[in-house]
Each structure stands twice: as C-alpha cells, then as structure tokens.
C-alpha cells in the first residue's frame, strides 16, 4: 500500500473534513509527481470520500435510530393524550432541526382536519386553522395517506390553495413544509408536520425519519386514547354504581315513608305528623301551608320545583286544600318526588276526614243553639248532656252575638246578588262555627247571618267579645263583618228562655251599628250610649248613668262638692258660665274651676253635642233615681 493510501485511511480514521482530502494530491503535484501517480491519487481520494460519506450516513442513521428508540420509550411512558401529542411535536422539531413542527387530527364529524398541537408557532390564526380534505398540503396528506414535501409552498401547484389556508401559512411565515400521515392500519387519524420559514430541501432520509416518528406517534396516540376510554368507562361504571346505591337508598326511603304514612292514617295522625315524617325521611324540612300551591296546582298531582323548594299540591275533587312544601333539598330524586306526592295525597285524605268530622260537629252545635232559640221548653237535663258532649262551658256567663256580612249595594243582577249572599252566609257560618268550636261555644246560621253563643273570659265584657269576634271573622273572611252583642246571660242552659231574648237584643244592636255607618265593627248596647239604653231589653239605667257621669257623682260623694248640681245649672243656662254663676249664686271663677274639674273627670270632649246630650240624659235619670229612692 502506498504512502498516499495510508494518508487517506488516517483521514477517514480521524473523521477529517472533506477539504483535508485534497492535501495529498496537492503535495504530490508540488513534489513533481507524474500524471499516472496523480490520476491514481485522485481515484484514491474519490474512493475515500465515498467511504467517508457512507460512514457519515451510517452514523446519522444510527443517531436517528437511537433518537427513534428514545422517542418510542418516552412515548410509551406517557398516559395523557395531550402530553403524548406535545412530546411527538417537540421530538419532530428536534430530530429534523426545523423552526416549526405541528400536528393536526382528523374530525370525522366535520369531515376536515384541525390543528391540535404546535411547537415554534407564533401566529394565532395558524394555530386555529382547519383544512378540508384535499385542501393544502396537510389536507392532501390526510386524504391520500401519503407523505408530501414542498421546498416552497406558495410556488407549488400540486396543492389546492385556499384563501384561508394561505393566509394562515403566510401569517406564520412558512416556506418549506413536510407532512407525513399518522395512520392506524388503513385509517388516517392526522398529519405530522415539520416546516421552516426559508426554502429548504427535505432529503429522502428525513422524510423516512419523520414517517417513522409518525408511526410510533400513531401507536402512542392509540394507546393514550384506549387508556382515556378505559378511564372513562371506569368512571362511568363508578357513577353507575353510585346511582345504583343511591337508587337503592331512595327505594328504602320510599318504603319507609310508605310504612310510616300508613301507620299515621291507621292511628289517627294529623297533617303536621305527616310533614314531620316526610321531613325525617327525605332529610329536608316539610311544612303544610293552606296557601301558596302556585304552579303545583296546575301540575296534575305532580311535585314541582319552585326556586330551591319542591311543592306538591294538596287537593281533592278539584279543590285545592293547601300544599306540602319541602325546603332544603333542591336536587330531589324522582322517586323522592313521588314520595312527596304520596304524602300530599295522604294529607288531603286526612284533611277531608277532619273536615267531615268538623262539619258533623258544626251541625250538632248549630242544632243545640237552634233548640235554645226556638224550643226553650226542652228538657234542660238533655240540653246539658248535649252541651257536655260538645265540651261547652255551661257554668260561665255567655253572650249572644249576631254577625252579618254587610255589602254596599251594586249593579249586580238579582240572581247574582242572591247567589253571592248565599255564598256569604255559608262562608260566615263556617268561620263562626270554627270560632265557636275553639271557644267552646255554639254557632248557627239564622236570619241572613250567623248567631253565636260564646262564654265570657275572665275580665271580659260583652263589648270586648263583640269587637274580638268582628275582628276575627273579618280577618278570616277578608270581608267586613258586623257583630252586635247582647248583655251577658248567666248559665244559659238553666235559663234557655233568656237566649232568645238576648238574640233579639244582639240583632237590634247589629242593626243600630249599620244605621250608624259602623259596619265591620263589633259592639254591645253599652257602647251605644243612650241609644244602647233604648235597644237593651234590661233597660240598664244605673249602668248607663254610671258609664256616663259616674265619676262625677263619685267625686261629689267623696269630696262633698257640687259638680253634679253645677252641670245641671250649666246645661239649664244654655252652657253659659255667666248665667250659671247667677243660678248658683257663686263667683264666675268658681264655675270655671268646677267645669275644669268636670273636664278632667269626663274627658276633653264632654261638651261635644253627642256627649253633651248623653250627659244631660244621665243627669235627668240620676235625678229621677234620687227622687225615687229619696236620696
């Protein structure tokens, strides 16, 4: 082997650059070598360069294979799809040494491909571009499942250029682009790209390298998708198990509430017992309300959600009796909704039963009062027994009250007015019967209104009871109710004949209130001054005098003064202090002092026309009473 061949072997061994292979030829020519020797050296040089190129190619392929193995290993360790896709694009950019790499995935539903991950991209428009099948380089790769490469995208006529795609590529500044398919079997799932912002030739080895990376990437994507689907399936299975467990719990709750409601019905439970039972089982707070059924009234028996509450109408025969309202459980299971609806049905049955019993008791109370008014000669022992069964207080003083709804006249037809009056009487009787039951009294419909016989409470007067009754009935019916009261009747069951007399007095008091334009109020004869004295059957003269001027009379008796005599003289003198002092033979200042004292005792309005008339009548009756008794 010649010295020159040894030189080329040394160059190959130390991996010298291509320029070093010219040195042996130059040295031989400088030393005066002949043509044959120079030709032999040139041939040896070319052979050495081919060997060098082969060695470089092998080293590059080894490096690429090593990078591919490392990539496959890295991808195999990833389980999240987004992480897999990012790793693929980053490794593609690194292996091919390009400025940009990106990956698009096919969208079978839309029939196009969309940008999924980019690396090195700076354009938002480019990152959001979508390519139809066959459009642009990527669309062609996705459609044909073959790799495509271009040195200058905008000058390449092989691709279907569109305004949208070209604008996005131009915005990113790309020139040279290589795209290879991501394939699973015969199905293309996307495209992997490497691109530069300058003209560049992608060698066949680089195309093959990116294709190999794409093959590994497709497997990794499929694996990640399978893992994601498995996780999703497991999550769905867990949710299904949760639903089954929850449904089982709901069924158990429904069974429990059914048993408890059945027990309540059998043992005479009430509406609030039902609400408490359902509250405990459903875990919220259930309450019964007589109003506010709202949209539940139109829901055909179904529970409806109103805000954060659930409402089930309590109804029977087309009549809404109220509603069950569940608080604190906005997300109610359908089975629990049925439970609330079943509770509403049980509630309606209990209310109907209670109403039937109440109406029966109301009829019995009305019949007893009717007998006291119409047949006072009935056996008193039997009357007491009937009253005891109704839990009335037969020993307390009672007051007879006449109640009526008084409406202003309007233009309604006679038939309409008659129907309305009948409905008013029914409503008033129902409200009065309820009040009588709660107050241990009696009530009956009579003379276009209602009559009540109610016991007096401790320290309560007939006038107090009349006002309370008017307020209660008016509030219940939301209508003005006028109530007239009799004087108290002591032990009415022992003196049933007095009940009818007291009822007539109560009716006269009721008529007087209407005539005085005091409809909607309650009063007894004692509230009506001398008019009440005329209306009352007992003619309680002493009571009228006492209520009107009693304080003045008592003051004279205690102090030995002459206030009553001064009042007589004052009214007899036409309410003139000057003439009064002449009548009494006192100084006018004395008259003024006495009248001032009267004002403090009787109130500042004692000289008003109405009060003055009552005071004068009381003075006459007081004088007449003194004359009769000789005092």
C-alpha positions in Angstrom: 0.0 0.0 0.0 1.4 3.4 -1.0 2.0 6.2 1.4 -0.8 8.3 -0.1 -3.4 5.4 0.6 -2.2 5.4 4.2 -2.8 9.2 4.4 -6.4 8.8 3.2 -7.0 6.0 5.8 -5.7 8.2 8.5 -8.1 11.0 7.4 -11.0 8.5 7.5 -10.0 7.3 10.9 -9.9 10.7 12.5 -13.0 11.9 10.7 -11.3 14.8 8.9 -13.3 17.3 6.9 -13.7 17.0 3.1 -11.2 19.8 2.5 -8.4 17.7 4.1 -8.8 15.0 1.3 -7.3 17.5 -1.3 -4.0 17.7 0.6 -2.3 14.5 -0.6 -3.0 15.4 -4.3 -1.6 18.9 -3.8 1.6 17.6 -2.1 2.2 15.1 -4.9 1.8 17.7 -7.6 4.1 20.1 -5.7 6.8 17.4 -5.5 6.6 16.9 -9.3 4.7 13.6 -9.4 3.8 12.3 -12.9 0.3 12.1 -14.5 -0.2 8.4 -13.6 0.6 9.0 -10.0 -1.7 12.0 -9.8 -4.5 10.1 -11.5 -4.1 7.2 -9.0 -4.2 9.7 -6.1 -7.3 11.3 -7.5 -9.0 7.9 -7.7 -8.0 7.1 -4.1 -9.3 10.4 -3.0 -12.7 9.8 -4.5 -12.9 6.3 -3.1 -12.0 7.8 0.4 -14.7 10.5 0.1 -17.3 7.8 -0.8 -16.3 5.8 2.2 -16.5 8.9 4.3 -20.0 9.7 3.1 -21.1 6.1 3.7 -19.7 6.3 7.2 -21.4 9.7 7.9 -24.7 8.2 6.6 -24.4 5.2 8.9 -23.6 7.4 11.9 -26.6 9.7 11.1 -28.9 6.7 10.7 -27.6 5.2 14.0 -28.2 8.6 15.7 -31.7 8.7 14.1 -32.5 5.1 15.2 -31.2 5.9 18.6 -33.5 9.0 18.7 -36.4 6.9 17.5 -35.9 4.3 20.2 -35.6 7.0 22.8 -38.8 8.6 21.4 -40.7 5.3 21.5 -39.5 4.7 25.1 -40.6 8.2 26.1 -44.0 7.9 24.4 -44.6 4.5 25.9 -44.3 6.1 29.4 -46.9 8.8 28.7 -50.6 8.2 29.6 -52.2 11.5 29.0 -53.2 12.2 25.3 -52.2 15.9 25.5 -48.8 15.0 26.9 -48.3 12.4 24.1 -49.1 14.9 21.4 -46.8 17.6 22.8 -44.0 15.1 23.0 -44.4 14.0 19.4 -44.3 17.5 18.0 -41.3 18.6 20.2 -39.4 15.5 19.1 -40.2 16.0 15.4 -38.9 19.6 15.6 -35.7 18.4 17.3 -35.0 15.4 15.0 -35.4 17.4 11.8 -33.9 20.6 13.1 -36.8 22.7 11.8 -38.1 26.0 13.1 -41.7 24.8 13.4 -43.4 21.4 14.0 -47.1 20.8 14.3 -49.8 18.1 14.3 -53.3 18.0 13.0 -56.1 15.5 13.8 -59.0 14.4 11.6 -62.5 15.3 12.6 -64.8 12.6 11.1 -68.0 14.5 12.2 -66.9 17.7 10.4 -65.1 16.0 7.5 -62.0 18.0 7.9 -58.7 18.2 9.8 -57.8 20.7 12.5 -54.7 22.0 14.2 -54.2 20.2 17.5 -50.6 21.0 18.8 -47.9 23.4 17.5 -44.3 23.9 18.5 -42.4 27.1 17.5 -45.6 28.7 16.1 -46.2 32.4 16.7 -49.5 33.0 14.7 -52.8 32.6 16.5 -54.6 32.4 13.1 -52.3 29.5 12.1 -52.9 27.6 15.3 -56.6 27.7 14.8 -56.8 26.9 11.0 -58.9 24.0 9.8 -58.2 22.2 6.4 -60.8 20.4 4.4 -59.9 17.0 2.9 -57.7 17.7 -0.1 -57.0 21.4 0.8 -53.4 22.5 1.2 -50.5 20.2 1.8 -52.0 18.8 5.1 -55.4 18.2 3.6 -53.8 16.2 0.7 -51.8 14.1 3.1 -54.9 13.4 5.2 -56.8 12.5 2.1 -54.2 10.3 0.3 -52.4 8.8 3.4 -49.1 9.6 1.6 -46.3 12.0 2.7 -45.9 15.3 0.8 -43.0 17.7 0.8 -42.5 21.1 -0.8 -39.5 23.4 -0.9 -41.6 26.5 -1.5 -45.3 26.1 -0.5 -46.7 29.2 -2.3 -44.9 28.3 -5.6 -46.1 24.6 -5.5 -49.1 24.0 -7.8 -49.7 20.4 -6.5 -51.8 21.7 -3.6 -55.3 23.2 -3.5 -54.6 26.7 -2.3 -57.5 28.4 -0.4 -57.6 32.0 0.9 -58.0 30.9 4.5 -55.1 28.3 4.5 -52.7 30.5 2.5 -53.4 33.5 4.8 -52.6 31.3 7.9 -49.4 29.9 6.3 -48.3 33.4 5.3 -49.1 34.7 8.7 -46.8 32.1 10.2 -44.2 32.8 7.5 -43.7 29.1 6.5 -41.9 28.3 3.1 -40.7 24.6 3.2 -43.2 22.1 4.6 -43.0 18.3 5.1 -46.1 16.4 6.1 -46.5 12.6 6.8 -49.7 10.7 7.8 -50.5 9.4 11.2 -52.0 6.1 10.4 -53.6 3.3 12.4 -53.9 0.4 10.0 -55.6 1.8 6.9 -57.2 4.7 8.8 -55.5 8.1 8.8 -56.1 9.9 12.1 -54.0 13.0 11.4 -50.9 14.5 9.9 -47.4 15.3 11.5 -45.6 18.3 10.0 -42.1 19.8 10.1 -41.6 23.2 8.5 -39.1 26.1 8.0 -39.5 29.8 7.3 -37.0 29.6 4.4 -36.6 27.4 1.3 -35.2 24.0 2.2 -34.8 20.6 0.6 -36.0 17.7 2.8 -33.9 14.6 2.0 -35.4 11.2 1.5 -33.9 10.1 4.8 -35.6 13.0 6.6 -38.9 12.1 5.1 -38.4 8.5 6.2 -37.4 9.6 9.7 -40.5 11.7 10.1 -42.6 8.9 8.8 -41.1 6.5 11.4 -41.7 9.0 14.1 -45.3 9.3 12.9 -45.7 5.5 13.1 -44.6 5.5 16.7 -46.7 8.5 17.4 -49.9 6.9 16.0 -49.4 3.9 18.3 -48.8 6.1 21.3 -51.9 8.2 20.4 -54.0 5.0 20.1 -52.7 3.7 23.4 -53.5 7.1 25.1 -56.9 7.0 23.6 -57.5 3.5 24.8 -56.4 4.4 28.3 -58.6 7.5 28.3 -61.5 5.4 27.1 -60.8 2.8 29.8 -60.6 5.5 32.5 -63.9 7.0 31.1 -65.5 3.6 31.2 -64.3 3.0 34.8 -65.7 6.4 35.8 -69.0 5.6 34.1 -69.0 2.3 36.0 -68.4 4.1 39.3 -71.1 6.6 38.5 -73.5 3.7 37.7 -72.6 2.0 41.0 -73.2 5.3 42.8 -76.6 5.7 41.0 -77.5 2.1 41.9 -76.5 2.7 45.6 -78.4 6.0 45.6 -81.4 4.4 44.0 -81.4 1.6 46.5 -81.4 4.2 49.3 -84.2 6.1 47.6 -86.3 2.9 47.3 -85.6 2.2 51.0 -86.7 5.7 51.9 -89.9 5.4 49.9 -90.7 2.1 51.6 -90.0 3.6 55.0 -92.2 6.7 54.4 -95.0 4.4 53.0 -95.0 2.4 56.2 -95.0 5.5 58.4 -97.8 7.2 56.5 -99.9 4.0 56.6 -99.3 3.9 60.4 -100.3 7.6 60.8 -103.5 7.1 58.9 -104.4 4.0 60.9 -103.7 5.7 64.2 -105.4 9.0 63.5 -102.3 11.1 62.9 -102.6 14.7 61.8 -101.3 16.8 58.9 -98.3 18.0 60.9 -97.4 14.4 61.8 -97.3 13.6 58.0 -95.0 16.7 57.5 -92.7 15.6 60.3 -92.4 12.0 59.0 -91.6 13.1 55.4 -89.1 15.7 56.7 -87.2 13.0 58.6 -87.1 10.5 55.7 -86.2 13.0 52.9 -83.7 14.9 55.0 -85.3 18.4 54.4 -88.0 20.4 56.2 -91.6 19.8 55.1 -94.4 22.2 56.1 -98.0 22.3 55.2 -99.4 25.6 54.1 -103.0 26.4 53.3 -102.0 28.9 50.6 -99.2 29.2 48.0 -99.7 26.0 46.0 -98.7 28.1 43.0 -97.8 26.2 39.8 -98.2 22.8 41.7 -102.0 23.4 41.5 -101.7 23.0 37.7 -99.3 20.1 37.7 -101.9 17.4 37.9 -100.8 15.9 41.2 -97.0 16.1 40.5 -94.5 17.8 42.6 -92.9 20.9 41.0 -89.8 22.8 41.8 -90.2 26.5 42.8 -86.8 28.1 43.4 -84.9 25.9 45.8 -88.2 24.3 47.2 -90.4 21.4 46.0 -94.1 21.9 46.2 -96.9 19.3 46.0 -100.5 20.5 45.9 -102.9 19.0 48.5 -106.2 18.8 46.6 -109.4 16.7 46.5 -112.3 16.8 44.0 -110.8 19.8 42.1 -110.5 21.8 45.4 -107.0 22.9 46.5 -106.7 22.5 50.2 -103.1 23.7 50.5 -99.7 22.4 49.7 -96.7 20.4 51.1 -93.5 22.5 50.7 -90.1 20.7 51.0 -87.2 23.1 51.9 -83.5 22.2 51.8 -83.5 19.6 49.1 -83.3 21.4 45.7 -81.9 18.3 43.8 -84.7 15.8 44.6 -84.6 12.3 43.2 -87.6 11.4 41.0 -88.5 8.6 43.5 -88.4 11.1 46.4 -90.6 13.4 44.3 -93.2 10.6 44.2 -92.8 10.2 47.9 -93.6 13.9 48.4 -96.6 13.5 46.1 -97.8 10.4 48.1 -97.5 12.4 51.3 -99.6 15.2 49.7 -102.3 12.6 48.8 -102.4 11.3 52.4 -102.6 14.8 53.7 -105.6 15.5 51.5 -107.3 12.4 52.9 -106.6 13.4 56.5 -108.0 16.9 55.8 -111.1 15.6 54.2 -111.7 13.3 57.1 -111.1 16.2 59.6 -113.4 18.4 57.5 -116.2 15.7 57.6 -115.8 15.4 61.4 -115.7 19.1 61.8 -118.8 19.7 59.7 -120.7 17.0 61.7 -119.7 18.7 64.9 -120.7 22.1 63.5 -124.2 20.7 62.6 -124.6 19.3 66.1 -123.5 22.7 67.7 -125.9 24.5 65.4 -128.8 22.2 66.3 -128.2 22.7 70.0 -128.3 26.5 69.6 -131.4 26.3 67.4 -133.1 24.4 70.2 -132.1 27.0 72.7 -133.6 29.8 70.5 -136.7 28.0 69.2 -137.6 25.4 71.8 -136.6 26.8 75.2 -139.0 24.4 76.9 -136.8 21.4 76.0 -135.6 19.1 78.9 -132.8 21.1 80.5 -131.0 17.9 81.6 -130.9 16.7 78.0 -129.6 20.1 76.9 -126.8 20.0 79.4 -125.8 16.5 78.3 -125.7 17.6 74.7 -123.6 20.6 75.7 -121.2 18.4 77.7 -120.5 16.2 74.7 -119.6 19.4 72.8 -117.3 20.5 75.6 -119.1 23.8 76.2 -118.7 25.7 79.5 -122.3 25.6 80.8 -121.5 27.4 84.1 -119.9 30.6 82.7 -121.8 33.7 81.6 -122.4 33.7 77.9 -123.1 36.4 75.3 -125.3 36.1 72.3 -123.8 37.6 69.2 -125.4 38.4 65.9 -123.0 38.6 62.9 -123.6 39.6 59.3 -121.6 40.5 56.2 -123.0 43.9 55.0 -122.1 44.8 51.4 -122.7 48.1 49.7 -125.4 47.9 47.0 -124.1 47.5 43.5 -125.4 46.9 40.0 -125.2 43.1 40.1 -128.3 41.2 38.8 -130.8 39.9 41.3 -129.7 36.3 40.6 -126.0 37.1 41.0 -126.7 39.0 44.2 -128.8 36.2 45.6 -126.0 33.6 44.8 -123.4 35.8 46.4 -125.5 36.3 49.6 -126.0 32.6 49.9 -122.2 32.0 49.5 -121.5 34.8 52.1 -123.9 33.1 54.6 -122.2 29.8 54.1 -118.7 31.2 54.5 -119.7 33.2 57.6 -121.4 30.2 59.2 -118.3 28.1 58.5 -115.9 30.6 60.1 -118.3 31.3 63.0 -118.6 27.5 63.6 -114.8 27.2 63.8 -114.6 30.1 66.2 -117.4 28.6 68.4 -115.6 25.2 68.5 -112.3 26.8 69.6 -114.1 29.0 72.2 -116.3 26.1 73.5 -119.4 27.8 72.3 -122.2 27.3 69.8 -123.0 28.8 66.3 -125.9 28.6 63.9 -127.0 30.2 60.6 -130.0 32.4 61.0 -131.8 35.5 59.5 -129.3 36.0 56.7 -126.3 35.9 59.1 -125.0 33.9 62.0 -125.7 33.7 65.7 -123.1 32.7 68.2 -123.3 31.8 71.9 -119.9 32.3 73.4 -118.7 32.2 77.0 -117.1 35.3 78.5 -113.5 35.1 79.6 -112.2 36.4 82.9 -112.4 40.2 83.0 -114.0 40.2 79.5 -117.1 42.3 78.8 -119.8 41.8 76.1 -118.4 44.7 74.2 -114.9 43.2 74.3 -116.2 39.9 73.0 -118.1 41.7 70.2 -115.1 43.6 69.0 -112.9 40.5 69.1 -115.4 38.4 67.2 -115.8 41.1 64.5 -112.0 41.3 64.0 -111.6 37.5 63.9 -114.4 36.8 61.5 -113.4 39.8 59.3 -109.8 38.7 59.2 -110.8 35.1 58.4 -113.2 36.0 55.6 -111.2 39.1 54.4 -114.6 40.9 54.5 -116.0 43.4 56.9 -118.2 41.5 59.4 -120.5 43.5 61.7 -121.3 42.0 65.2 -123.9 43.0 67.7 -123.8 41.6 71.2 -126.3 41.1 74.0 -125.9 41.7 77.6 -124.3 38.7 79.4 -126.7 35.7 80.0 -125.9 33.8 83.2 -126.0 30.0 82.9 -128.0 29.9 79.6 -128.6 26.2 79.8 -130.5 26.8 83.1 -132.5 29.7 81.5 -132.9 28.8 77.8 -135.8 31.3 77.5 -133.3 34.2 78.0 -131.2 33.1 75.0 -133.9 34.0 72.5 -134.4 37.4 74.3 -130.7 38.1 74.2 -130.6 37.2 70.5 -133.2 39.9 69.7 -131.1 42.4 71.7 -128.0 41.4 69.7 -129.9 41.8 66.4 -131.1 45.3 67.4 -127.5 46.3 68.3 -126.3 44.9 64.9 -129.0 46.9 63.1 -128.1 50.1 65.0 -124.4 49.7 64.1 -125.4 49.5 60.4 -127.6 52.6 60.8 -124.8 54.5 62.4 -122.5 53.6 59.5 -120.3 51.4 61.7 -120.4 48.3 59.5 -117.5 46.0 60.1 -117.3 46.8 63.8 -118.4 44.9 66.9 -120.3 46.5 69.8 -122.7 45.8 72.7 -125.5 48.1 73.9 -123.1 49.7 76.4 -121.1 51.0 73.5 -124.0 52.9 72.0 -124.8 55.4 74.8 -128.4 56.3 75.3 -129.2 54.6 72.0 -128.0 51.4 73.6 -130.2 52.1 76.6 -133.2 52.1 74.3 -132.1 49.0 72.5 -131.3 46.9 75.6 -134.2 44.8 76.9 -132.9 45.1 80.5 -133.0 48.9 80.4 -129.8 49.1 82.5 -130.4 52.8 83.7 -127.9 52.5 86.5 -125.3 51.2 84.2 -125.9 54.0 81.7 -125.7 56.7 84.4 -122.6 55.1 85.8 -120.8 54.9 82.4 -121.8 58.5 81.6 -121.4 60.6 84.7 -120.4 58.0 87.4 -117.0 59.6 88.0 -118.6 63.0 88.7 -121.2 61.5 91.1 -118.4 59.6 92.9 -116.3 62.7 93.2 -119.1 64.7 94.8 -119.7 61.9 97.3 -116.1 61.6 98.3 -115.3 65.4 98.4 -118.7 66.9 99.3 -118.6 69.0 96.2 -121.4 70.1 93.9 -120.2 69.2 90.5 -123.5 67.4 89.5 -125.5 70.5 90.6 -123.1 72.7 88.6 -123.6 70.6 85.5 -127.4 70.8 85.8 -127.2 74.6 86.1 -124.7 74.8 83.3 -126.9 72.9 80.8 -130.1 74.7 82.0 -128.4 78.0 81.4 -127.6 77.2 77.8 -124.0 76.3 78.6 -123.3 79.9 79.7 -120.9 80.3 82.7 -122.2 83.8 83.4 -125.8 82.7 83.7 -124.7 79.6 85.6 -123.0 81.7 88.3 -126.2 83.7 88.7 -128.2 80.5 89.1 -125.8 79.1 91.7 -125.0 82.4 93.3 -121.3 81.9 93.2 -118.4 83.7 91.5 -117.8 83.1 87.9 -114.3 81.8 88.7 -115.8 79.1 90.9 -118.0 78.0 88.0 -114.9 77.8 85.7 -112.9 75.8 88.3 -115.8 73.3 88.7 -116.2 72.9 84.9 -112.5 72.4 84.6 -112.7 69.6 87.2 -115.6 68.0 85.2 -113.5 68.1 82.1 -110.7 66.2 83.8 -113.1 63.6 85.0 -115.2 63.1 81.8 -112.6 63.9 79.2 -111.9 66.9 77.0 -114.9 66.2 74.6 -117.6 66.2 77.2 -119.1 69.4 75.7 -119.4 68.0 72.2 -123.1 67.7 71.0 -123.2 63.9 71.3 -121.5 63.7 74.7 -123.5 66.7 76.0 -126.8 65.0 75.0 -125.8 61.8 76.8 -124.6 63.7 79.9 -127.9 65.7 80.1 -129.9 62.4 79.8 -127.8 60.8 82.5 -128.3 63.8 84.8 -132.1 63.5 84.4 -132.1 59.8 85.1 -129.8 60.3 88.1 -132.1 63.0 89.5 -135.1 60.7 88.8 -133.3 57.8 90.5 -132.5 60.0 93.6 -136.1 61.2 93.8 -137.4 57.6 93.6 -135.0 56.3 96.3 -135.5 59.5 98.4 -131.8 60.3 98.5 
